[in-house]
């Protein structure tokens, strides 16, 4: 040991040092390379959304646009109806989040805090929903909605989306409610609050962070949902972004610019939410995995 | 307090709407699906009860490539567990042990997960475009032009091409789950092991990975079930084509029901997919055994 240090007194620490830095450099390089693999396709999408076919088919597939053609965006929004799809997506998603939040808060509160015999049974029943794949319900829902003449309405999407938001929401909210102390409710009770006042004035504000997590989770599923949206809606006026953009791309298979613009428009809200709330988004999806 | 929280009217008001929507939209349809699967039914005239006939057709008189679809989804499950999860794990382990720009990388790797599958499908369609797609152009630029291909138009490469896009989309998701789990391991354990002379790979193999067992199991379950249920991206990218090369059970189910009006037959596929997922979940849970006691 000692002789070792004696014979190469300077070489040893130095070589160890450089080995470590090379390793670290390689690691950084690999991480950066993977980051490029994950985002470069999206960057490329952004670039071609500003080009026209002459430019793309003329050979400038990878480079920056020669002219930034904002007109692709205006034509996607107007002639391509992306604006209409966008508004439909907002209506369906907002209604789903709003409705499901109210139902989830009320039901989770009743299950965790109120006194009745069947609360655990109902909790188990709702959590079964976590296991059900939407494929198994697609055709029966289609038949039900058809018989009720509800196909091609906003409700044909909102109601199923709300239903599928329930199991995960109840899972998250009941867990959260279990950890809240009862003192506030007791104080309000002594002050003579009604149960509805306690729920509205005390519980809803307390639940806000958990509801935000659930809302983000619901947003992701609703904004991006394809199978129901594609089956229950075929009226051009009611299509959501996912379906609308797919049919847009089907009609103009060769018009890369406006299609690209449509794809970018569909992505912007999600990316904005992600940039602003990335920790919250990641947290809500981690929570969502606990069910496995 | 007792009276207030035992208010039966309030409980009913709080629970009943949720119960109703949940039951009508999620629970009852499963039973309907099970019933439809026993019928020969085009959705308009009255269905004819044929017992398990549809299930026999799925595998015996196989004409629409259902067995091929099942095979494809199993291959996808194997690829997901064998390639995607190791990549995710590696990235998670590196990030969790702390590197420069840790948070930036974590955020960037996760981006494809949040983007709509329709957008990702359309994007990869363009990436794979034989003449103007990014992939072939880059191959040409770096002198590998001989590898250029029609990718999703060629029956030989279509399945692989679809799988690459699918894996790309979800690496970040598994990475994030594993990262969160690895981060939650107390640093004291590492300190102790380091004093005993363990290096980074040993730490990962002997401490981090064993303690991550619960989340690894979740990831395996999600990968396998996700593969059995895969629909959106394949539907957008190839819709099962060319010549059924990329067919999976859900795409065949969708075509059977909404293009061929074989409601009973399609429902049998839906039931098959549910059972397949349940069986896979149970088997994987068993394989992983009990959680380590923390």
HADDOCK unambig.tbl for C-alpha pairs under 7 A between the chains (distance, minus, plus):
assign (segid A and resid 35 and name CA) (segid B and resid 105 and name CA) 6.63 0.50 0.50
assign (segid A and resid 35 and name CA) (segid B and resid 108 and name CA) 6.35 0.50 0.50
assign (segid A and resid 35 and name CA) (segid B and resid 109 and name CA) 6.09 0.50 0.50
assign (segid A and resid 38 and name CA) (segid B and resid 109 and name CA) 6.05 0.50 0.50
assign (segid A and resid 45 and name CA) (segid B and resid 123 and name CA) 6.85 0.50 0.50
assign (segid A and resid 57 and name CA) (segid B and resid 132 and name CA) 6.79 0.50 0.50
assign (segid A and resid 61 and name CA) (segid B and resid 132 and name CA) 6.48 0.50 0.50
assign (segid A and resid 62 and name CA) (segid B and resid 134 and name CA) 6.99 0.50 0.50
assign (segid A and resid 103 and name CA) (segid B and resid 18 and name CA) 6.04 0.50 0.50
assign (segid A and resid 106 and name CA) (segid B and resid 14 and name CA) 4.89 0.50 0.50
assign (segid A and resid 107 and name CA) (segid B and resid 14 and name CA) 5.10 0.50 0.50
assign (segid A and resid 107 and name CA) (segid B and resid 15 and name CA) 4.81 0.50 0.50
assign (segid A and resid 107 and name CA) (segid B and resid 18 and name CA) 6.91 0.50 0.50
assign (segid A and resid 110 and name CA) (segid B and resid 11 and name CA) 5.89 0.50 0.50
assign (segid A and resid 110 and name CA) (segid B and resid 14 and name CA) 6.37 0.50 0.50
assign (segid A and resid 110 and name CA) (segid B and resid 15 and name CA) 6.92 0.50 0.50
assign (segid A and resid 114 and name CA) (segid B and resid 5 and name CA) 4.62 0.50 0.50
assign (segid A and resid 114 and name CA) (segid B and resid 6 and name CA) 5.94 0.50 0.50
assign (segid A and resid 115 and name CA) (segid B and resid 5 and name CA) 5.59 0.50 0.50
assign (segid A and resid 115 and name CA) (segid B and resid 6 and name CA) 4.69 0.50 0.50
assign (segid A and resid 116 and name CA) (segid B and resid 6 and name CA) 6.37 0.50 0.50
assign (segid A and resid 129 and name CA) (segid B and resid 26 and name CA) 6.94 0.50 0.50
assign (segid A and resid 135 and name CA) (segid B and resid 270 and name CA) 6.17 0.50 0.50
assign (segid A and resid 136 and name CA) (segid B and resid 30 and name CA) 5.92 0.50 0.50
assign (segid A and resid 136 and name CA) (segid B and resid 33 and name CA) 6.50 0.50 0.50
assign (segid A and resid 136 and name CA) (segid B and resid 270 and name CA) 5.21 0.50 0.50
assign (segid A and resid 136 and name CA) (segid B and resid 271 and name CA) 6.53 0.50 0.50
assign (segid A and resid 137 and name CA) (segid B and resid 26 and name CA) 6.54 0.50 0.50
assign (segid A and resid 137 and name CA) (segid B and resid 29 and name CA) 5.04 0.50 0.50
assign (segid A and resid 137 and name CA) (segid B and resid 30 and name CA) 5.90 0.50 0.50
assign (segid A and resid 137 and name CA) (segid B and resid 33 and name CA) 6.95 0.50 0.50
assign (segid A and resid 140 and name CA) (segid B and resid 29 and name CA) 5.22 0.50 0.50
assign (segid A and resid 140 and name CA) (segid B and resid 32 and name CA) 6.07 0.50 0.50
assign (segid A and resid 140 and name CA) (segid B and resid 33 and name CA) 6.27 0.50 0.50
assign (segid A and resid 141 and name CA) (segid B and resid 25 and name CA) 6.92 0.50 0.50
assign (segid A and resid 141 and name CA) (segid B and resid 29 and name CA) 6.63 0.50 0.50
assign (segid A and resid 160 and name CA) (segid B and resid 25 and name CA) 6.15 0.50 0.50
assign (segid A and resid 163 and name CA) (segid B and resid 21 and name CA) 5.91 0.50 0.50
assign (segid A and resid 163 and name CA) (segid B and resid 22 and name CA) 5.19 0.50 0.50
assign (segid A and resid 163 and name CA) (segid B and resid 25 and name CA) 6.29 0.50 0.50
assign (segid A and resid 163 and name CA) (segid B and resid 26 and name CA) 6.95 0.50 0.50
assign (segid A and resid 186 and name CA) (segid B and resid 1 and name CA) 6.89 0.50 0.50
assign (segid A and resid 189 and name CA) (segid B and resid 1 and name CA) 6.23 0.50 0.50
assign (segid A and resid 195 and name CA) (segid B and resid 4 and name CA) 6.05 0.50 0.50
assign (segid A and resid 220 and name CA) (segid B and resid 114 and name CA) 6.81 0.50 0.50
assign (segid A and resid 224 and name CA) (segid B and resid 116 and name CA) 4.80 0.50 0.50
assign (segid A and resid 224 and name CA) (segid B and resid 117 and name CA) 6.80 0.50 0.50
assign (segid A and resid 226 and name CA) (segid B and resid 232 and name CA) 6.60 0.50 0.50
assign (segid A and resid 242 and name CA) (segid B and resid 118 and name CA) 5.83 0.50 0.50
assign (segid A and resid 246 and name CA) (segid B and resid 118 and name CA) 6.79 0.50 0.50
assign (segid A and resid 263 and name CA) (segid B and resid 119 and name CA) 5.62 0.50 0.50
assign (segid A and resid 267 and name CA) (segid B and resid 115 and name CA) 6.33 0.50 0.50
assign (segid A and resid 270 and name CA) (segid B and resid 115 and name CA) 6.90 0.50 0.50
assign (segid A and resid 286 and name CA) (segid B and resid 177 and name CA) 5.91 0.50 0.50
assign (segid A and resid 292 and name CA) (segid B and resid 218 and name CA) 5.21 0.50 0.50
